[in-house]
Amino acid sequence: MRLTADPGLCQGHQECLAEAPDLFDFDADGDHVVVRVPEPSQEQLPSARAAVKYCPAFALSLED
């Protein structure tokens, strides 16, 4: 599974950090998400899915 983020859609809500702080970070300004782990492990997949689901800007995706 591949975890990606579209910084153009990100609005800086940082919900992804609440769901999966080990998978995401934000740029120096705190405006745009940065994916720290583009290929989450099996153990990280539930939190990755939650981050994608709860992103209010739909800026995250998880694909096969």
C-alpha positions as CSV (number, residue, x, y, z in Angstrom):
1,M,0.0,0.0,0.0
2,R,1.2,3.5,-0.9
3,L,0.3,6.5,1.2
4,T,0.3,9.9,-0.6
5,A,-0.7,13.4,0.1
6,D,-1.7,16.3,-2.1
7,P,-0.2,19.4,-0.6
8,G,-2.4,21.5,-2.9
9,L,-5.5,20.2,-1.2
10,C,-4.1,20.2,2.3
11,Q,-5.7,23.0,4.5
12,G,-3.5,22.4,7.5
13,H,-6.1,20.9,9.8
14,Q,-3.5,18.4,11.0
15,E,-6.1,15.7,11.7
16,C,-3.7,13.2,10.1
17,L,-1.2,13.9,13.0
18,A,-3.9,13.0,15.5
19,E,-4.6,9.7,13.7
20,A,-1.1,8.7,12.7
21,P,1.7,10.9,14.1
22,D,4.3,8.4,13.0
23,L,3.3,8.6,9.4
24,F,2.9,12.3,8.9
25,D,4.5,15.6,9.5
26,F,4.0,19.2,8.4
27,D,6.2,21.6,6.5
28,A,8.1,24.3,8.4
29,D,5.2,26.7,8.2
30,G,2.7,24.1,9.4
31,D,0.6,24.6,6.3
32,H,1.0,21.4,4.3
33,V,1.2,17.7,5.2
34,V,4.3,15.7,4.5
35,V,4.2,11.9,4.3
36,R,7.0,10.5,6.4
37,V,6.3,6.8,5.7
38,P,5.0,6.3,2.1
39,E,4.7,2.6,2.5
40,P,3.1,1.9,5.9
41,S,3.6,-1.5,7.5
42,Q,0.7,-3.9,8.2
43,E,0.7,-2.6,11.8
44,Q,0.5,1.1,10.6
45,L,-2.3,0.5,8.0
46,P,-5.2,1.0,10.4
47,S,-4.0,4.4,11.5
48,A,-3.1,5.3,7.9
49,R,-6.7,4.4,6.8
50,A,-8.1,6.5,9.7
51,A,-6.0,9.5,8.6
52,V,-7.3,9.2,5.1
53,K,-10.8,8.8,6.2
54,Y,-10.8,11.8,8.6
55,C,-8.9,14.3,6.5
56,P,-11.4,17.1,6.0
57,A,-9.7,18.3,2.8
58,F,-9.5,14.8,1.2
59,A,-5.8,15.5,0.7
60,L,-4.7,11.9,1.6
61,S,-4.9,8.6,-0.3
62,L,-3.9,5.0,0.3
63,E,-3.6,2.9,-2.8
64,D,-2.5,-0.6,-3.7
